[in-house]
Amino acid sequence: MAGIFMSYTSSDREWAMWIATELKALGHVPFVHEWEIESGGDIYAWMEARHDAADHVLCVVSDDYLRAPYSTLERNAAAWKAATSRPGFVLMVLVKPCRLPTLSDHMRRCELFGLPEAGARQRLRDFMAERAAPTHSAFPGSVVAVSNIPIRVPEHFMGRETTLHDIERALGRFEGRVAITALHGLRGVGKTTLAAAYAERHRADYRATWWVRAQTEAGIRADLVALGARLGWLLGDELEDRALDAVVERLRHEGEGILLIYDNAIESRALNRYLPRGGSAHVLVTSNAHAWRGVAEPVEIRLWPKQIGADYLVARTGRESERADAEALTEALGGLPLAHEQAAAYCERLELPLDTYRRRFESAPVRMLDTERDAPTEFHDRLTVAKAFALAIDEAAKVHPAAAPLIVHAALLAPEPIPLSFFEEAASQLGEPLASMLAEEGLDEAIAALRAFALLDRETIVDEIDPSLFTDTIRLHRLVREVAASRSLGPARDTMRHNLTQAMATVYPATISESPASWPRARRLYAIALAQVDDIEEANSDASVRGIVPVRRMGGYNQSGESVQPQMPFQASISDLMDRLGLYCQYALTAYAHARPLFERALAIREQALGADHPSTAGSLDNLAGLLAVQGDLHEAELLLDRALAIRQRAFGGKHPEIAASLNSLGRLHRAKGKAAAALSCFERARAIQEEVLGADHYETASTLDNLARLRQVSDIHAARLLLERVLSIREQTLGPRHFQTAASLHNLARLLWALGDRSAAKPLFERALSIYEATIGPEHPSVATILNNLAHLLQAEGDLDAALPLLERAVAIREKKLGPENFQTAVSLANLAYLLQAQGNIEGARPLIERALAISQKIHLPPAESHQYRNDATMSRP
């Protein structure tokens, strides 16, 4: 153990005492003047004696320390000794951020600031454990600038300045301690070239720069032994194992000034044995794998942004006038440097414009990614982009058998982040043997295998609306997608696409219209599912032409309403998926223009595959009718609902929940058209069926009671109140107090209490309903606008016009954005806002709103009864 002179200034006294105490615990003897000199003692004599007797001088460094006269004297004297006769005499321990003088740059240092106590203690102990002097020392003149770098840095090396600084920082983070940094990223992103560029830029900083072929154990062993031979560390007749051990040991003690580059390492585990176990060598690893934190500081090499990619293409081809085409091409290539080099070499060789390459690439991407004549010599035996990715997929499959089929399936989906839950829940739909291979931890292992070869990224995405929700996803680079997808062609690809569509129909929420809690999940799958619908229709059409997927009728329902196994489950799946996407567009996004073609396509498929009188066809009719009713086309909606009811009556007989659902939909439409008697008949029939089949306290029965109550408000308001209170009680018990249908009941009951003149009871119900809606279906849903309208009317009736105004303005904004500027509900909100402004005396502000509302009403031919009905109408039982 060592005697250590503690050099510090008074402002850092607490740090000095803590460090000295830790040194004692390690068995060292700290020389601290406050511990050894009594008041009035000769501090200069003490300093001279202890400074000269110490094995090390430990400087407790801060800006105050660097400015203090005594500490400067101690530090400079120690530095002189270290430079002239006692190497390693000075130990620099930084306790606050500061900039050391340049003459101190060579001194070993330890940074303790910004760490918790346990971390600072461990770092200090590690630092002190490395103070032993090396047992061997190479003669400084024996080797000069040894290097075996096998590749040339390209002439047009660009866009990596920040990364080069990151590497320099990572390698320089330890003074006197081996520093290992791992460059990882996608194949072809330029890791090897970047390592060579770093070595070239810093060649004057190292006495030896040595390249190790790390893809195989044999390459590692051979290149490390070659290093030992070059540095004179080995005898000529040593066996390889003994020579290898000798090199690793010499690197531990004599590694200072040596840069080792382990190129194309497969994983950290395979490299562990061959990394220096100590000393001060710098180690740079390039790898496709990302998992290096156990042994190295990882630095991810990113794809080129559009500007850098375009700069490279222009510089590499000399086509200064094709800047815009270069930017378009770099976007098509996804910023992958290797693909840019192949494209530039192709264009130069054939003397073609960049735009020509882009068009050829878009029509045949894999063929263009596999032009062997244009592959760079330096990239792994002239591998093309296509072959590099194909080889990686093959290697990943050796690690886990599900890796290859999994990435092919993922490549056939839209280029969006894919939730892992999709593959977890839908594995059974993907066919065997993949389904079995993904069971239990199989999915995670397959993804890990693909990640090890940089074939996909794994990321967590926070929900755009609710930050407390997040989704684990995987994402494929666009060129990886092209190569992976090309492994499945013809009938095999059709089968995979069909399986994926059935899988998406299985996992895409079926309760979108009834459960806003399912919306975040649907939101994350929406773009993938929508693209799948578009792709599969085109693929299925082509397959039908080739005779692969014959069009024939599917199974249906028997007289008991039980499902019969269909002959063509795929067509059922695609229509189900279209319906669910349409419901999501209608209820969650209120994107009616997007919902309608989905409903219409689903209806057409079911009519063709199942027949015009099938119960599933009735479901499609119901969905389309509900959308048309919201859009104001009540006449067409009624025709569709009449047809749906007739189908279900023929299919199920007199009493079935599906018939009750049809009666409820039709009754709501009659009520909206002012046909009270027809509506009452529908609701009473539905109630009788549900109470007998489902029970009097079922939540679907409650929906019918709700419809009855709202209809009876005109004729018997007290009976209506009892019904609404019963509905609220059922929904609170069966669905919960924060369910959106519970909010609808609160809203409807509030309107009735207001009609009875009990505003004080109505107001908190409106406010509670608004709070639930905002939390469950979002603050910009049209149903929220309905409550805002009614709450504003209540406030207006109480004379609080100022409080009502922002509510009505918000309602107008929601309906204009979600329903459109010419929707009849937008017209209602405009009229309501105009009436309020008029009541405030703002005639000029009210006039253009009234004019807009009238113009909308005239354009859509809205009768007075319908206008009155929708002015203060609560939402239907489904938002």
N, C-alpha and C positions, 0 to 999 in steps of 0.2 A: 504494500500500500504506500501511498505517497504523502509527503508533506506539501500542502498547497497554500500559497500565500493569497489571501483574499484582498483584492484591490477593488475598492468601491468608494462611492461618495455618499454623503449623509442622506441625500434625497432618496437613495436606494437602499437604505439601511435594512428595512424589513426584508427585502429580497435577499440581501447578503446574509442575514441571520438564518433565513430559511435554507438557503443553499448550503451554508456551513454546517447546519444541523444534518442535512441530508448526506453531506460528505462524511461526517462522523459515523452515520449509520452504515455507510459503505466501508468503513474501516480506515478511511483517510484521516490525516491530521490537518485540519484547517488552521492556518495562522491568522487570527483575527485580533487586531490591535485592541479592540474594546474588551476582548476576553483576557488579554495578557498584560496590558499596561494600566497601571493605576493612575489616578489623577495626578498631573504634574510630572509624569514619567517622560523620558527622553524618546520621543516618537521617531526621530531621525535615526538614532542608534538601533532602535528596534527594527525599523524598516530595512536598514542595511543588513543586519544580521539575518533576519528572516527571509528577505528577498534572495540573498545569496545562498541560504541553506535549502530553500524550497526546491522540490522536484518540478513544480509547475507554479505559474502565476495565473490565477483565475480572475479575469476581469469581468465585473458585474456591469454590463454596458447599457448606457442610455445616453440621450443627448446631454444631460447634466454631467454624466461621467466624462464624456469626451471633452467637455469644456473646463472641468475642474483642474486646478494646477497640480495638486498632489497626485491625483490619479493619472494625469498625463505623464508625470515623471515616472511613476511606477510602470505604466504601460510601455513607454518608450524604452526604458531600461530593459524590460523583459523582451521586447521586440528585438532589440539589438543582440541580446544574448541568443535568442532563437535563430537569428540570421547568421551569427558568427560561430557559435560553438554548441548550442543546445537546441537542436531541432525539436519542435513540439513543446517548447517550454511554455508558450502562451496558450491559455484556454479562454476563448471569448464566449461568454454566456450573455446573450441579449435578453434583457428583462422588459424593455420597452421598444416600440418601433423607432428606428433611427437609421441614419446613413453612415456607415463606417468609412473612415478615410481610405483612399485607394491603396495605401501601403499596408492596410490590414486585410486586403482581399484574400491573400494566400493563407491566412490563419484559420485554423479549424474553429468552428463556432457552433453554438447551440442556441436555439430560440425558444424561450419559455413563455413569452407573453401570449395572451389570448387563449391559454389552455386551462382546463380545470386542474385542480391540484394533483389528482391522480395521474393525469396525462403529463403534467410538467415533471412530476417525480420520475415517471418511467423514461421520459426523454432525457433527463439529466443522467439517470443511471446508464442508459444506453450510450450516451456520450462519453461518460467516464470509463465505461468498459472497453472503449476503443483506444485508450491512451497508450497501450503497450507498444514499444518500439518494434519495428519489423525485424525479423531474424535474418533476412537476406536483403541485399541491396544491389541493384544492378549498376554497373559502371555507366555514368551518364553518357559517355561517348560511344558506347558499344552499339547502340541502335539509333537511327535517325529516321523519323517519318516513315515507319514501316506501314504498308497498306496493301491490301489485296482486293479493293473494291472492284467488283466484276462488271459493273454497268456504268454507262455514261449518262450524266445528267442531261436531259434533252435541251436543245438550244432554246426552245420556247417553254421554259419552266416558269409558271406564273400562278398567282392566286394563293400562295401558301406562306406568305410572310408571317401572318398571325400564328399559324401552326408551328412554324420554325421557332418562333419566340416561345410558344408553349413547350416545345421539346427542350429548348435551352433552359427554361425555368424549371421544368420537371427534373432534368438531369443535374441541375445545380442546387437542388433543394437540400442536399446533405454536403457538408464540408468534411472531407476525410472519411466518407462512408460510401459504400457501394450504392449507386443510384440506378434503378432499373425503370425504364419507361417503355410501355407497350403501345405501339401505333396499331389501331384496329379499325376496320371498316369494310365496306363492300369490296368484293373482288373487282379489280380494275379501277379503284378509286385513287391509286397512286401511292400506296404505302411504301413500296420498295423504292420508287423513285425519290420520294421524300426523304427516306433514310439516307440514300446516297447523296442527296443534296445537302443534308445536314452535315454529313461527314466531309463533303467537299468544302463547305463554308467554314468549318471549324478545323480544317486539317492542321493549321498551325498550333492548335490548342492541345494536340495529342502527339505523343511519341509513337503510338501505334494505333492504327484503325483497321480492325479485322472483321471480315465478313464471314459469317457462319451459316452454312446451308442447313436451316433448322427444320425443314419439312420431314426429314428422316433422321433416325438416331445415328445411322451410319455417317450421314453428312456432318452432323454435329461433332461426332467423335473425331473424324478425319480432320476437320478444319481447326478444332482446338489443338490437336496434336501438332498440326502444321504451324500454328502460332507459337507453340512452345519451341519447336525446332528453329523457327525464324529468330526468336529472341535469345537463343542459346541456352535455354532452360533444360534441355534434354540431352542425354547421351545417345549416341547413334543406335545402340542395340537394345534400347528399352522396349519391352512389350507394350502394346497399345494401352491396356488397362492401367499399367503402372505409369506410363507416360501421361495418360489423361489425368490421373490423380495428381501427378506432379504439377501439371499446368494449372489445374483448379487451385491447388495450394499456393503456387507462386502468384496467381492472380490475387489471392487473398492478402498477400503481404507486399506485392510489388505491382499492384494494379493501377497505381496512380499514373495518369497520363495515357491510359489505354481506353479506347472506345471499342466495344464489342457490338456488332450488329447481328442479331439472330434473325435471319430473314425467313418469312413464311412459316412461322411456328404454328403447329396444329393446336396446341393447348398448353396451359401453364404446367399441368402435371407432367407432361412429357419433357419439359425443359428444366424442371426443378433441379435435377441431379447435376446439370451442366452449367448452372449459373454460379458466379463467384459467391462464396459464403461470407465474405467480408471484404475489408480493404476499401479502396477508393476508386475502383474502376467505374466507368460509365457503361451502361448496358442499354441498348436500344433494340426492341423486339418489334417485328412486324407480324401481324396475324389477322386472319379473318375473324377469329373468336374474340368475344368481348369480355370474357370472364378472366381478368388478370389482377384484380385488386388484391388477391392474396399475396402476390409477389412483386407487383409493379404498379406504378401509377399509370392508368390507362389514358391515352389521348385519342379521341375518336377523330378520324379523318373524314371530313364531310364532302359531300358532292359539290361540284362547282355551281355557284349561282349563275344565273343567265348571263350577266355581264362578263364574268370571267370566261365562261364557255365560249361566248361569242368572240371575245378578245383572242382566245387561242385559235379558233377556226380561221379568223381573219389573218392572224399572224402566220399561222402554219401554211395556209394556202396562198397568201399574198393577195387576197381578194378584198381590198379595202372598200370597194363600192357595194359589197354584199352584206353590209352590217345587219340590216333587218332580216335577211334570210339566215344569217348566222345565229341570230337570237331565236328565230323560229326553230332552227335545227337543234340548238342546244336544249330547248324545252322538250323537243321530241325525244332526245337522247337521255333526258332525265339528269343532265349534269354529270354523267359518268366520264371521267377523263379518257379511259381506254376506248370507249365508243367514239369519242371525239377524234382521237388519233386515227382510228380505223376510217372514219368518215373523211377526214382530211386527206389521208393517204389515197383513198379511193378517188376523191375528186381531183387530186393532183395527178394521179396516174392516168386517169381517163379524160382529164381536162374538162371536167363537168362543173357546172355551177352548183353551189351549195343547195339551192332550192330543188334541183333535180334529184340530188341524193335524198333530200327530205321526202319528196313524193314517192320515190322508190322504196324508201324505208317504211313509210306508212302503209304501202300496199303489200310489202313482204318483209316485215321486220326481222324475222329470224334469218332469212337468207342473207340480208344485208349485214347482219351481225356476225356472219360466218364467212366473210371473204378472207381466205387465208393469206392471199398475197399482200393484204394490207395490214396484217397483224404486226405490231412492233417487235423487233428482234429481242429487246430486253425483257419482254413480258413472258416469263415462264415457258420457254421453248416455243415462242410464237403462238401461244393460244389465242384464238379469237374470243370475243365477248361471249358468243354463243357456246363455244366449247368450254370456256372457263366456268360458266354457270352450269352447264350440263354436267361437267366433271364434279362440281361442288355438290350437285343434287345426288349424284351417284355415291359420293363419299359420305354424305349425310345419311343415305339409306343404309350404309354399312354400320353406322352407329345405331340407328333405330329403323326397323323395316317400314314404319308408317310415315317416315319423313317424305319419301318421294310421292306417294299417292296423296298425302295431305297437301303438299305445296301445289300439286297439279289441280286439286279441287279448289284451293284458295285462288289460284291464278285464273280460274274460270269465273270467279265472282268479280264484281265491280272494283275498280282501283280505289277502294276506300278502306279505312281501318275496319278490320273484321273482328267483332267481339268473339272472344274465346268461348263464351257461353254458347255460341251457335254450334260449334263443333262438339261441345260437351253434351248438349241436349239433343242434337240431331244426328248423332253418330249412327244410330240404327237405320236411318234413312239413306246413308251413304253406301250401303252394301258391304258384303263381306269380301275379303278378310279385313278391310279397313276398320269396320265397326268394332271388331274384337280387338284390333291392335290399339285403338284409341281408348279402350276401357281402362278404368282406374287411373293410374298415373301415366298411361300410355300417351295421352295428348301432350302433357308437359314434357315428357321425354322426347317426343318427336319434335316439338318446337325447340327444345334445347339443342337437339342435333342440327336443326336448320340454322339456329342462331350461331352455333359454333362455326359454321361455314359462311356466315354473314349473308344468308339468303333471305332473311326477313328481319324486321325490327319488331320488338315487343314494347308496347307503350300503354300507359294508363291515360284515359281521356276523361276529363271532368265534364259533367253535364252542363250544357250551355245555360240552362235555366236554373237548375238546382245544384249548386256547387258541392253539396254534401253527397251527391251521387257520382260514382265514377265507374268506368268500364275498362276492363283489361282487354286489349286488342292486339292484333298483329297486322303488319302492313308490309306489302311487297313492293320493291322498286319496279318501275314500269318495265324495264328490260328483263328483269328476273321473271316477271309475269309472262312476257312474251315467250321466253325460252321454256319455262315450265309448262305453259299451256300447249306448246307445240309437241309435247310428249304424248298428247292424247288427241287423236284425229279421227274423223269419220264416225262410224257407229259408236265407238268407245266414248268419244266426246259427247255425242248426243245422250248416251246413257248417263254420263256424269252430270250433264246439265239437268236432265230430268230428275236425277236423284237430289241435286242441290235445290231444285225448285220445290220438290216435295219436302225436303228438310226445312226450307225457309217457311213454307206454309205450316209446318209443324210448330216452329218456334215463334213465328210472328204472332203477337198477342191477338187472341180472338175476342177479347172483351174490351176492345178499345172504346166502343161507344158507351160502355157501362162502367169502366174503371180508368179514370185518369191516372191512377198509379202506374198503369202499364205504358203510359205515353213516353217516359224517358227511354224505356227499352225499345219501343217502336221507333223512336226518333233515331236511335243509334243504328238500327237495321234498315231504316227507310230507303236510303240511297242505294244500298246493296240490293234490297228486294225489288225496288222499282226497276233497276237496271236488269235484274234477273228476269223480270216479266218481259221486258222488251227483247232481251237476247233470246229467251227461250221460245218466244212466238216465232221469231225469224228462224231459229234453228229447227223448231218443230215443223215449220212449213217446208224447209229444205228436206228434212228427214222423211216427211210424208211423201214428197215427190219421189224420193229414192226408195220408197216402200218400206222404210224402217219402222215408222210409227203409224200403223193403220188407224184410220178414223172409224170408230164404231161406238155404239151406245154403251154407256156405263150402267152399272147397277143403280138401285134406288132404294125405296122404302117399301115395306110390306104394309098390309092393312092395319097392323098394330103400331105403325109408326117406327118400326125398328129398321135400322140401316141394313141394306143388302150389300155384300162385298162387290165393289164395282169391277168391271172388266178393265177399265182404263183409269187407274188411280192418278196418273199424271195429269190428265185433263181436269179431274176434280181438284187436284192440288193447285194448279195454276189459277183456276177460277176462284178458289178459296182465297188464295194470296191476293188476287186482284181486288176482291171484295174487302179484305182487311186493309189493304192499302187505301182503298177509296174511303173507308170509314175513318182511317187516320187523317186523311186529307180533310174530310168533312168536319170531324169533331175536334181534333187536336189542332190542326192548322187552319181550319175554316177556309181552306183553299178549294172552293167549290168547283172552279174551272178545271182543276186537276182531278178532282174526285169523279166528276161525271164520266169522262171517257173510260175510267177504270171500271165503274159500275156497268157501263154499256158493254164493254168487252167481256166482262164476266158473264153477263146475261146472254150474250151471243154464244159464248162457249157452252154454257149449260143448255141452251135451247138446242144447239146442234148435237151435243154429246148425250144429253139426258132426255131431251124432248121438251116440248112447250108446256106439258102438264106435270112436270116433276116437282116435288116439294122444294128441291134445291133451286129450281128456277124461280119458284115463288119467293125464296129468300132474296135473290137478285132483284126481282121486281120490287120488293119491299125497300131495299136499300136505295134504288134509283128513285122511287117515289118519295122517300123521305128527303132526299136531296132536292128534288124538284119543288117540294112543298116549301122548304126553307128559302129557295130562290124565288118563290112567289108564283110558280106555275101550278096552281092548285087543281086546275082542270085535268091536266095530263097526269098529275100525281094520283088523282082519284081513279082514273081509268086503270092505272097500273095496280093500285091497291085492290080494286074490285076483282081484277084478274087473279091476283095473288090469293085472295080469300077463296075464290072459287076453286082454285087448284088445291088448296089445303082441305077444303071441305070434301072434295072428291077423294083425296088421298087418305085422310084420317077419320072421316066420318063426322059425327056430331060434336064430340068433346075431346079436345086435344089442346095442349098449351100453345101450339103453333097457331091454331085457329083463334085462340084468345088474343095472341099477339097481333094477328091480322086485324081483328075487330078493333083493338085499341088504336092501331095506326089509322084505320079508316074513320073511327070516331073522332080522333083529334082533327082530322082533315075536315069532317063535316062541321065540327065546332068552329074551326077557323073560317068556314064559309057562311057561318050564321045559321046552319041547319041543325037547330037544337034537338028536334025530335029524332032525327036520324042518328045524331051523335049519341043521344041517351039510349037508344035501342042497341047500338053497338057496345057501349060501355056495360050495360046491364047483362047482355049475353056473355061478354068477356068475363065479367065478375062471377057469374054463375059457374062457368067452366073452371075458372081458377080456384074458386073456393072448394069445389068438389074434387078437382084433380091435384091441386097443389096445397090447399089448405087456406084457411081464412087469414093466417098471419104470415103468409109468404110474401117476400119483398116484391114479387111480380104482381101478386094480388093488390098490394099497396099501391102500385102504379095505376091500376085500374080505379081504385077508390079515389086516388088523387084526381084522375080525369073526371070522375063523377062529381066530386066536390066542386071542382072549378066550373063545371057545367051548371050545377044546382045553385051556385051563388046568386044567380039572377032570380030564381023562383023561391028558394028557401035557404036564406043565408045562414040561419042558425043550424039547420041540418048539415049544411056544407061545412060549418065550423067543426061539428062533431066528427065528420069524416076526415077533415084535414088533421085534426088532433090525433085521430087513430092512425092515419098514415105516418105522421111524424113519429109516433111511438113505435110502430113496426120497424121503420127504417133505422131509428136509433138502436133498436135491439138487434136487428139482423145485419145491418150494414155498418153501424157505428156512428157516433155523434159527429165525426168529421168527414163523413162521406159526402160526395157532391149531391147525391140524391136526397140525403138528409137536408142539405142546404136548400135544395129545391122546395122541400116541404116547409122549411122555415120561411122561405120567401113567399110561398103561396098563402101560408097562414097569416103572415104579416099583412099581405094585401087585403085579406078578408077582415082582419081586425081593424085595419084602417077604414075599410068600407063601413064597419060598424061604428066608427067614430072613436075607437080606442087607439089614438095615435101613440100614447105613451107606451102601450104594450107592443105596438107594431114596430116602432123604431128600433129597439134592441134586436128584434128578430131579423129585420133587414140588415143590420150591421153584422150580426153573427153569420148570416147567409153570405154576405159579401166577403167576409174574412175567409170562410171555408172555400168559396169559389176561387178566390185569388190564390189560395194555397194549393188547391187541387187541380184546377184547370188553367191557371195562369191569369195574370192581371189584364191581359189583352184579349181575353176570349169574349165573343159576342154575348154570351150569357151573363158575363159580368156587366156589360153595358145595360142589359135589361134591369138588373138590380140597381145600378146607378141611376137609371131613369126613374124608377119607382121611389127610391130613397130621396132623390131630388124633389119629386112631386110632394112627398110628405113634408120636407123642409119648407118648400114653397108654400104649402097650405098653412104651415105654422108661422109664416111671415119671415122666415130666415132666408131671404133671397140670395144674400152673399154666400152662404154656405152651400146653397143648391147650385149656384152657377158653375163652379169647377167640376161638379159631378156630371152635369149635363155636357159640358165641354169635353170631358173625358169620354163620355158615352159616344158622342159624335165622332171623336177621333178613332175610337175602337171600331165602330161600325164602318166608317169610311175605309179604314185600313184592311179590315178582315172581310167585310161583306161587299165592299165596293161602293163607289160614289153614287151609283144609281140603283141601289137596293132599296126595297120598300121600308126595311127597318132603319136604314140610314135616313130615309125621308121622315120617319116618325121622330127620330132624335133631332133632326134639324128643326122640325116644327116645335118640338118641346122646348128647345133652346130659344127659338124665336119668341114663343109665348112668355118665357121668363124675361128676356130682354125687354119685351114690350111692357111687362109689369114693372120693370125698373125705369121705364120712361125712355129707353134707348130704341126709339122707333127706327132710326137709320140703321142700326145694327141688326134689327129684327127683319127688316124688309127683304134683304137678299136671301136670308135663310128660308123665309116663307116661300119666296119665288122658286128657290131650288126644290123645296119639298113638293110644291104643287107640280113642278115640271116632271119630277120623278113619278109621282102618282099618276099623272096623265099618260106618261110614256108606257107604264106597265099596266094601265087600265085597272087600277086598284079601286074596287067598289067601296063606298062609305062603310059598310058593315065590316069589311076586312080591315080597313084602316083603323076603325075603332077597336076591333078585336086585338090588333097587334100593338096598339099604342102603349098599353100598360101590361101586356101579357107576360106572365112568368114563363120561364123555359119549360119545355116538355120534360118528362121524367128522365129523358136522356139528353145531355147537353148538346 
